[in-house]
């Protein structure tokens, strides 16, 4: 269990440290001491680390940070906060986020201070539904399901490697990428919802341990738990 002020517990709106986890699954959340909002876990979190794009919000107010989060939540862009009020999104979201924050699409990967322009530059088309066409002769939703199911196999592979080498950076990167899919993507066709949710929860816990440079035995235990859940399904 993380201790008070742990980097594992952050307000999803302004990035402030919390003494308890944000509310999830219908549970009440704590009140953030900075932005004074009730902190609920975001519906579209970002947990990956490879190629993450950073935006620096250290020099803005909690209310301005919360406004930035509201913009991303409204556009359904996965994100996360880390130490120093740094906001991270996946590399595939960089161009969209730059537009949302009023920056040129060609901007550098790290912004210089949030980049909010009082709503200027927001794109009304960011919530367009994905194309329903075909990719390589198959419907796009079939392709997405195949990729999501493949993420379970990648989680198993990463957990198996971390079970033997808890400091394996390549395995950690694979875990981050696969966890980002499982935690965000809809449940694929013919995959048990409980299995999908459990795999995502255990993958998130293992990723948090790995990113926090936790004790090797703790990482091995987390990897064992994830591996045991997936071993009969990959």
PEURMO-V128783 format. One record per residue. RES is the residue in one small letter. SS is DSSP state (2 for helix, 1 for strand, 0 for the rest). PHI is phi as a letter, one per 40 degrees, with the letter a starting at -180 (999 if undefined). Layout:
BEGIN
res->(RES	RES)
ss->(SS	SS)
phi->(PHI	PHI)
END
This chain:
BEGIN
res->(x	x	x	x	x	x	x	x	x	x	x	x	x	x	x	x	x	x	x	x	x	x	x	x	x	x	x	x	x	x	x	x	x	x	x	x	x	x	x	x	x	x	x	x	x	x	x	x	x	x	x	x	x	x	x	x	x	x	x	x	x	x	x	x	x	x	x	x	x	x	x	x	x	x	x	x	x	x	x	x	x	x	x	x	x	x	x	x	x	x	x	x	x	x	x	x	x	x	x	x	x	x	x	x	x	x	x	x	x	x	x	x	x	x	x	x	x	x	x	x	x	x	x	x	x	x	x	x	x	x	x	x	x	x	x	x	x	x	x	x	x	x	x	x	x	x	x	x	x	x	x	x	x	x	x	x	x	x	x	x	x	x	x	x	x	x	x	x	x	x	x	x	x	x	x	x	x	x	x	x	x	x	x	x	x	x	x	x	x	x	x	x	x	x	x	x	x	x	x	x	x	x	x	x	x	x	x	x	x	x	x	x	x	x	x	x	x	x	x	x	x	x	x	x	x	x	x	x	x	x	x	x	x	x)
ss->(0	0	0	0	0	0	0	0	0	1	0	0	0	0	0	0	1	0	0	0	0	0	1	0	0	0	0	0	0	0	1	0	0	0	0	0	0	1	0	1	0	0	0	0	1	0	0	0	0	0	0	0	1	1	1	1	0	0	0	0	0	2	2	2	2	2	2	2	2	2	2	2	2	2	0	0	0	0	1	1	1	1	0	0	0	1	1	1	1	0	2	2	2	2	2	2	2	2	2	2	0	0	0	0	0	0	0	0	0	0	1	0	0	0	0	0	0	0	0	0	0	0	0	0	0	0	0	0	0	0	0	0	0	1	1	0	0	1	1	2	2	2	2	2	2	2	2	2	2	2	2	2	2	2	2	2	2	2	2	2	2	2	2	2	0	0	0	0	2	2	2	2	2	2	2	2	2	2	2	2	2	2	2	2	0	0	0	0	0	0	0	0	2	2	2	2	2	2	2	2	2	2	2	2	2	2	2	2	2	2	2	0	0	0	0	2	2	2	2	2	2	2	2	2	2	2	2	2	2	2	0	0	0	0)
phi->(999	c	c	d	g	c	c	c	b	b	c	c	c	b	g	c	c	b	c	a	c	d	c	a	f	g	c	c	b	c	c	c	c	c	c	g	c	c	c	b	c	c	c	b	c	b	b	c	b	c	g	d	b	b	b	c	b	c	b	b	c	d	c	c	c	c	c	c	c	d	c	c	c	c	c	f	c	c	a	a	b	b	d	g	f	c	b	b	b	c	c	c	c	d	c	c	c	d	c	c	c	g	b	c	d	c	c	c	c	b	c	c	i	h	g	c	b	f	g	c	g	c	b	c	c	c	c	d	c	c	c	c	c	b	b	g	g	b	d	d	c	c	c	c	c	c	c	c	c	c	c	c	c	c	c	c	c	c	c	c	c	c	c	c	b	c	b	c	c	c	c	c	c	c	d	c	c	c	c	d	c	c	c	b	c	c	c	c	d	g	b	c	c	c	c	c	c	c	c	c	c	c	c	c	c	c	c	c	c	c	c	c	f	c	d	d	c	c	c	c	c	c	c	c	c	c	c	c	c	c	d	c	b	b)
END
